[in-house]
Amino acid sequence: MTLLPDDLVALAGRVIAENRAVSRTISVAESCTGGLVAAALTEIPGSSDVFDRGFVTYSNEAKHQMLGVSNDIIDTFGAVSIACVWAMAQGALHRSKADVTVAISGIAGPDGGTTSKPVGTVVFARAAHGQEDDDVTAEERQIEPLSRAHVRHQAALVALELLLP
């Protein structure tokens, strides 16, 4: 029995197995998912071989203190921006023993959206050791805001996909 949706646990299992097969460790930096990705990864027996750590940096202050995200980035671009998740991913990579990391920030709703960043806006970044700083994978997605849980679930699935080798 698991507390998490089956599709999330199944994908987390693939992430652990496939990263183990290539001897790669992973970490995550989460905001809108609030630890959901880390929870899915640790649902898998033996995940400690692969999963180094998770940073839940829900507040802007936490992003700054725990991951070193510049206040200038947050003030200029906002916490839900490519610039912010890029900095979160870099911070998690350099503050962990992981080979690769994924960062997530977004607006799960039902409040908090704006015209330029509506509810369901989620940004992701992936960074890996040995990668050039300007070679980080980063993207913004618009997830249909059926509910707060739906946005967080879909965001966690995308983050897990980004952790596949």
N, C-alpha and C positions, 0 to 999 in steps of 0.2 A: 504494500500500500504506500502511496505517496500523496503528499498534500498538493502537489503541482500537477498541471495538465499533462496528459500523456505525451502530446507532441513536443512539449518543452523538455521533458525528461528524455525522450527518445533522441532528440537532437543533441542534448547535452552528452548523452552516452556516445554518440558518434564523435563529438568534439574531443572527449577524453580518449577514446580508442584511437582515433586518427592522429592526434597529437602525440600520444604515447608511442605509436608506430614510427614516428619520425624523431623521437626523443626531444620533443619541444615542450617547454613549460609556458603557461599562460597566466595572465592576470586580467582583471577588469576594473574599470572606473565607472561607477554608475551614479546617475542622478535620478531621473524620472522613474527608473525601474527599481530603485530603492533596495537593491540587493537580490532581486529576483534571478538575475543571471548567475550570480554566485551560488544562490540556493539551488538552482537547477544543476549546476556543475557538481556541487557537493552531495547531491542526491545519488550520484553514481559511486558505487563501491570502488575503492582504489583510486579515486580522483586525486588524492594527495600526491600521487606520482607525477601529475601533470599540472594541477591547479596550485599556483603559489599563493595568491591572495586576491582579495577584492577590496576596493575602496568605495564606500558609499558616501558620496560627497553631495548631499542633497542641497545644502545651502551654498551660497556664493563664498562665504567665509571658509567653509570646509574645502571647497575647490582650491582656494588660495592657500590655506594652511597645509592641507594634506598632499596636494598635488603640485603646488607651486604655480598655479594659474595666476597670471598677472591681473591685478585689479584693473589695470588699463584695458585689458582684453574684455573683461566682463563689463566695464563701464562703456566701452566703445561699441562692442558687438553684441553683448548680452550673453547670458549663460547658455541660451539655446542658439548656438552659432557654430559654424565650422571652426572658427578660430578657437573657440572655447574647448570644443571636444578634441581638437588637435593638441592643444596645450594639456588637456587632461590625459590624453593617451601618452604623450611624452613624459608627463610627470609620473604616471603609473609605471611606465617602462623603466624609468631611471630610479624609482623608489621601490622596486621589487626585484626579484631574481628571475623574472619571467623573460622568455625569449620574444614573446608577442603579447600585445595587450589590445583591448578594445575599450573605447569610452563611449558613453551614451548620455545624452541630455535631451530633454524635451518637455512638451506641455501635454500632460496626460488629461487634464481637465477635471471637472467640467468647467472650471473657471481658469483664468490666467492667459487666455488667448488674446491676440490683437489682430488687426487687419493684416499686418505683414507676417505675423507668426500666429496663425490660428491654432486652436486646440487640435492636437493630433500631429503637430510639427515635431519631428524627432530627428536629431542629428547624431551621427556615428563617426568615429575615427578609429583606425587600426594602425598600430605602429609596431615595428619589429627591430630588434638589434641587428645591426649591419645594414640597415636601410638608411638612405639619405634622409635628412630631416624634411626635405621638400618632396619626398616620395611617399608620404603617408597617405593611406587611403582614407578619404573623408567624404561623407555624403549627407544630404538632407532628404528625408522622406516625409510624405504626408500620409499618415495612417488615419483611416476613417474613424472618427471619434464616436463609435457606437456607445462606448462607456469608458470610464477611466481604466477599468480592468482590461478591456480589449486593447487599448493603446499600449498599456504596459506589457501585456502578453505578446503582442506583435513586435514591439520594440525588442523584447528579450529574444525572440526568435531570430530577428535580423542580427543582433549582436552575436548570438551563437554561430550563425552562418559565417560571420566574419572571422570567427576563431578557427574555422576549418582550414587545414593546410592546403 
